[in-house]
Amino acid sequence: MLFTVRLKENKGFMRAYKKGSYVSCGMVAVYFFANNAPYSRLGISVSKKIGCAVQRNRAKRIIRAAYRECEQQLPIGYDIVFVARPGIDGKGSADITRFIRSRVIKEIEKKAGKK
């Protein structure tokens, strides 16, 4: 990933959940919050409601692949947290990519324009 590092600490996740904005669909919910850094941070959260470890790891893989495809179109300087939902079962990275391109990028740019 070119402009992105991993979001690992709980503090970053909680800031995105509580103070950030979000966009959702049946597959994922995406929370984003400006981090005022020259890079973005990506966090992925997949609960046990999704299924066994194999299904949870697959969900993380397809989210990462979709993010990697859209990374250059996303604005830099945000903490972005993807939360997988049970509807992700059976979906591919192309479905997530379509969602990111159609809704997530527009919402982030809209919020960035309000500042």
VOSEZA-512035 format. One record per residue (C-alpha): residue number from 0; x, y, z. Coordinates in steps of 0.25 Angstrom, whole numbers, plus 2048, in hexadecimal, padded with zeros to 3 digits. Example, Ala and Ser with C-alpha at 12.3 -4.5 7.8 and 13.67 -1.06 7.14 Angstrom:
BEGIN
REC    i   c1   c2   c3
REC    0  831  7EE  81F
REC    1  837  7FC  81D
END
This chain:
BEGIN
REC    i   c1   c2   c3
REC    0  800  800  800
REC    1  806  80D  7FB
REC    2  801  818  805
REC    3  7FB  80F  810
REC    4  800  809  81D
REC    5  7F9  800  826
REC    6  7F0  805  831
REC    7  7F3  7FC  83D
REC    8  7F0  804  84A
REC    9  7E2  803  850
REC   10  7E3  813  852
REC   11  7E3  815  843
REC   12  7D7  80B  841
REC   13  7CF  812  84C
REC   14  7D2  820  846
REC   15  7CC  81C  839
REC   16  7C0  815  83F
REC   17  7BC  821  848
REC   18  7C1  82D  841
REC   19  7C1  829  833
REC   20  7B7  828  828
REC   21  7B2  81B  822
REC   22  7AC  815  815
REC   23  7A6  807  815
REC   24  7A0  7FC  80C
REC   25  79C  7EE  80F
REC   26  7AB  7E9  80E
REC   27  7B3  7F3  816
REC   28  7B2  800  81E
REC   29  7BD  80A  81B
REC   30  7C1  814  826
REC   31  7CB  81F  823
REC   32  7D1  82A  82A
REC   33  7DC  834  826
REC   34  7E9  831  82D
REC   35  7F1  83E  828
REC   36  7FD  835  823
REC   37  803  834  815
REC   38  7FE  825  815
REC   39  7F1  81E  817
REC   40  7EF  812  821
REC   41  7E7  806  81E
REC   42  7E0  7FE  829
REC   43  7D8  7F2  827
REC   44  7CE  7EC  831
REC   45  7C7  7DE  82F
REC   46  7BF  7D8  83B
REC   47  7BC  7CA  83E
REC   48  7AE  7CC  838
REC   49  7B4  7CB  82A
REC   50  7B8  7BC  82D
REC   51  7C4  7B4  82F
REC   52  7D2  7B8  82E
REC   53  7D3  7B4  81F
REC   54  7C7  7BD  81C
REC   55  7CC  7C9  824
REC   56  7DA  7C8  81E
REC   57  7D3  7C7  810
REC   58  7CB  7D4  813
REC   59  7D8  7DB  817
REC   60  7DF  7D7  80B
REC   61  7D4  7DC  801
REC   62  7D3  7E9  809
REC   63  7E2  7EB  808
REC   64  7E2  7E8  7F9
REC   65  7D6  7F1  7F6
REC   66  7DD  7FC  7FE
REC   67  7EA  7FA  7F6
REC   68  7E3  7FC  7E9
REC   69  7DC  809  7ED
REC   70  7E8  80F  7F5
REC   71  7EC  819  7EB
REC   72  7DE  81F  7EA
REC   73  7DC  820  7F9
REC   74  7E1  82D  800
REC   75  7ED  82C  808
REC   76  7ED  830  817
REC   77  7E2  828  81C
REC   78  7E0  81C  826
REC   79  7D7  813  81F
REC   80  7D1  807  826
REC   81  7C9  7FC  81F
REC   82  7C0  7F4  827
REC   83  7BB  7E7  821
REC   84  7AC  7E3  822
REC   85  7A6  7D6  820
REC   86  7A2  7D9  812
REC   87  7B0  7D8  80D
REC   88  7AF  7C9  80D
REC   89  7B0  7C5  7FE
REC   90  7B4  7D2  7F9
REC   91  7C1  7D5  7F2
REC   92  7CB  7E1  7F2
REC   93  7C4  7E7  7E5
REC   94  7B7  7E9  7ED
REC   95  7BF  7F0  7F8
REC   96  7C7  7F8  7ED
REC   97  7BA  7FD  7E7
REC   98  7B4  802  7F4
REC   99  7C1  809  7F7
REC  100  7C1  810  7EA
REC  101  7B2  813  7EA
REC  102  7B0  818  7F8
REC  103  7BC  818  801
REC  104  7C5  821  7F9
REC  105  7BA  82B  7F7
REC  106  7B6  82C  805
REC  107  7C5  82E  80A
REC  108  7C6  839  7FF
REC  109  7B9  83F  804
REC  110  7BD  840  812
REC  111  7CB  845  80E
REC  112  7C4  850  806
REC  113  7BD  855  813
REC  114  7C9  858  81B
END
